[in-house]
Amino acid sequence: MTMTKAAEHKQPLLKASLEGLANPPPALFPQWLLHQKENAATKICERGLPRPKEEAWRSAPLGALVSVPFAPVSGNRDQAGFVLSAAVREDANSLGIEPIVLLDGQRLNAACSGIAAIPEGLAFHFGRVASLDVPWVALNTAFVSDPVWLALDAKDAGPHIAYVVHARARGQEPTMMHDRITISLAPGSRWTVIEHFVGQPPPAHALLCANAVTEVIMAPEAELEHVRIYEGTARDYTLHHVAVRQELSSRYSSRTLSVSGALRREDVMVLLADQQSTCSLEGLYVVNNADFSGHYTQITHANLHTQSHQHYRGVLGQKGVAVFDGTVAIKQDAQDSHAHQENRNLLLSPDAVVHTKPQLKIDADNVTCSHAATVGHLNDEQLFYLRARGIGPSEAKSMLILAFLKELTAGSNPESLRKCLEKKVAFALRPEIQGLS
């Protein structure tokens, strides 16, 4: 089944994508991946991309995204001459680890990363938890050219760290990259995985879009701290779908930091499939200019004695827009489960807008659930207290804002990661704090 010409006309991105599907890159894929890509292409043709009036995209600038004919990046793009920025190298050095670099969806120096080809073992995990019913997941699957598999074992007590950099090259035309990461943890393993989205300053007329998918499969008693950092230019877009499946007594901790970019949307879907599994989702976003930052979460409690905790905080200035849309679903068999949601926002401008929508869907009768959401401004009494002690206006406001956000950076491990996140937050807040003086 193919899309109608009218649908293609209304969504230039869809039209460009369908043209890309008709001319696949001359890459050699294993049979199992070809099968997945064909199924995904069929889904895109049948369903199409989301529309601005759909509930999940009602508050997001989807029209600005689908109206651009982003072409899929070439599968054999030249990587010669690419160099990581000094800031990213500094981050890698502070963490004490060599990063795995994905440049426009392809591993940079793949031989150095220890993954020279697509392993057959990936077939068991690829597409296992990320549903093709999600249009962006289907689009990613149809165009992925170099999927990365992080098979994390339990060599010792750990913890261990893996650092993945999603980098963008300069381009002369609007392009869309389809990065794909699969993370599988062995029983009892303890890991920290950091995904860092960065951009190269593109020409003024070029736009870049990263459509990324990360799948996480956690074996019994495995522990993962999964950190995502979103940075870039004011002319790039990032769509990131994170899908997680947890087995017996596993622990998943998610930390996300979004500090720049025209459009940032992260979807986190967690399935607590077995007993005693727990997850914690924490997010921090700083939105300036007329940028958009959206966090959409869905946690499904599917078994006994499961726990989930969500805590997101944001600071919005100028004409920034943010969305928190969090859903917790507790199935009938998930008795004695516990869930908490919290979203707090600080507005620094009368033109800033935030939409917060915590939701609970409970089908069990023996559970403990709660949620909270607030939108406010800087406290005048606290500002007066600091000013009365000789602290300048910018410094006083900076102290209050950083204190508001510090709770979500203080728990990061190791210490080098915590300092890295705090530094990025302080840097992102500078324009707003200076504008308040």
C-alpha positions, -999 to +999 in steps of 0.1 A: +000+000+000+013+035-009+005+069+005-018+092-016-003+121-035-023+145-012-007+130+019+028+133+003+021+169-007+012+179+029+043+162+043+074+169+022+094+149+047+072+119+040+076+123+002+114+126+006+114+095+027+094+074+003+117+084-025+146+072-004+129+039+002+126+035-036+164+040-039+180+020-010+217+024-005+239-003-020+247-018+014+249-055+022+227-064+051+221-098+068+188-114+058+172-108+092+179-071+090+166-069+055+134-085+067+130-059+095+137-031+071+111-043+046+085-046+074+093-011+085+090+003+050+056-012+047+045+004+080+056+038+068+038+035+035+006+024+053+006+047+083+026+077+072+041+102+096+022+118+126+001+148+119-001+181+139-036+174+151-027+141+167-029+143+205+007+132+211+019+161+189-007+187+196+017+211+215+049+203+194+060+222+162+054+191+141+044+212+111+079+228+110+094+193+109+073+174+084+073+205+060+110+201+054+121+175+028+148+159+049+165+134+027+180+102+044+218+105+047+238+086+022+249+051+034+284+056+021+290+092+033+326+103+034+339+105+070+374+118+061+385+149+079+359+147+107+372+157+141+353+157+173+349+191+189+372+202+217+343+202+241+333+166+234+370+155+237+371+173+271+340+154+282+355+121+271+388+129+289+369+138+321+351+104+320+383+086+312+370+066+283+373+066+245+339+073+229+321+052+203+313+078+176+283+076+153+287+102+125+255+106+106+243+072+118+275+053+109+303+043+132+335+064+129+365+041+126+344+011+132+374-012+135+386+008+165+352+003+183+356-034+182+325-039+160+336-045+125+303-059+111+267-064+121+268-095+143+243-122+139+236-123+176+220-088+173+191-105+155+177-117+188+175-082+203+170-058+174+133-046+172+124-067+203+111-038+224+108-008+200+075-011+182+072-005+144+037+010+152+056+042+162+062+060+129+096+074+138+108+039+149+096+025+116+113+052+097+145+046+116+143+009+110+137+013+073+168+035+069+193+023+095+226+014+079+249+007+108+232-006+140+254-007+171+251-034+196+264-029+232+264-064+247+273-055+283+285-083+304+294-087+341+332-092+342+334-080+378+315-059+403+319-028+382+304-003+375+316+001+339+310+030+315+302+032+278+302+066+260+284+070+227+286+103+207+260+110+181+277+135+158+266+154+128+286+164+098+282+196+078+257+194+050+245+215+021+210+200+021+185+191+048+193+156+059+179+131+084+202+106+103+189+073+117+211+063+146+203+029+162+217+015+195+208-018+211+219-023+247+217-058+262+228-064+298+239-097+312+225-110+345+240-092+374+259-066+354+263-030+364+268-003+337+266+034+329+258+042+293+260+078+281+246+090+248+257+124+238+239+142+209+261+170+194+259+190+162+284+206+139+276+242+130+259+237+096+256+263+067+228+288+073+205+272+048+209+236+060+189+218+086+197+185+103+175+160+120+185+131+141+159+103+143+174+079+168+162+047+185+177+030+215+165-004+227+175-016+262+170-053+273+179-059+309+185-095+322+176-104+358+194-083+385+211-061+359+216-024+367+219+004+342+223+041+345+213+055+311+223+091+305+213+112+275+227+146+268+211+167+240+232+196+226+234+212+192+227+243+172+195+263+169+188+248+135+188+211+143+161+187+154+163+155+175+138+127+179+148+100+202+128+069+211+140+049+240+124+015+247+132-006+277+123-041+289+132-052+324+134-087+338+134-100+374+149-075+400+166-053+374+171-016+380+170+010+353+179+046+360+174+072+333+188+107+333+183+131+305+196+166+300+184+188+271+200+223+268+197+234+232+182+228+198+152+240+178+132+208+186+140+181+211+116+152+217+124+122+237+100+093+242+108+068+269+088+035+270+096+012+299+081-023+305+085-036+340+079-072+328+090-092+359+087-090+397+108-066+418+120-046+387+123-009+393+129+022+372+137+058+378+133+084+351+148+119+357+149+147+333+162+183+332+156+207+304+166+243+297+146+259+269+155+293+254+146+314+223+116+298+206+129+263+210+108+232+219+117+204+244+093+175+249+095+146+272+069+118+267+071+088+290+051+056+294+058+031+322+039-002+322+038-022+354+031-057+343+040-078+373+040-079+411+061-057+434+073-033+407+083+003+413+087+034+392+097+070+399+096+100+376+110+134+383+114+161+356+123+197+361+126+225+335+137+262+332+121+281+304+130+316+291+121+339+263+096+321+240+106+286+249+080+258+249+082+225+269+060+195+273+059+168+299+035+140+291+039+110+315+017+079+317+019+052+342-001+021+335-005-006+362-019-038+349-043-061+368-015-086+377+008-059+390-005-059+426+016-042+453+032-018+429+044+017+436+045+047+412+053+084+416+054+112+390+066+147+395+071+176+371+082+210+382+088+240+360+103+275+364+093+302+340+117+331+335+097+349+309+060+358+304+062+344+269+074+310+279+049+281+279+049+247+295+023+219+291+024+193+319+002+162+318+009+134+344-015+105+340-022+073+359-041+042+345-047+017+372-063-017+368-050-032+401-065-026+435-035-029+458-011-001+447+004+031+459+004+059+433+009+097+433+017+125+409+024+162+411+030+191+387+039+228+393+046+258+372+060+289+389+084+318+389+114+329+410+105+336+446+106+373+453+112+368+490+142+345+484+156+370+460+152+398+485+169+377+512+200+372+489+200+408+477+199+421+513+232+403+519+250+421+492+245+395+464+240+410+429+208+404+410+223+380+383+242+360+409+212+358+432+189+345+404+216+321+393+219+307+428+181+301+430+178+285+395+208+262+400+195+252+434+161+244+417+179+220+393+207+207+415+185+178+429+185+162+395+222+164+389+235+155+424+227+118+420+247+112+389+276+088+391+306+089+387+315+123+401+331+133+368+297+128+351+279+149+377+304+178+372+300+175+335+262+178+337+264+207+361+288+226+339+265+222+309+235+234+328+253+265+341+265+273+305+230+269+291+215+292+317+239+321+311+217+340+285+186+338+306+204+348+339+221+377+322+188+388+307+172+389+341+198+413+356 
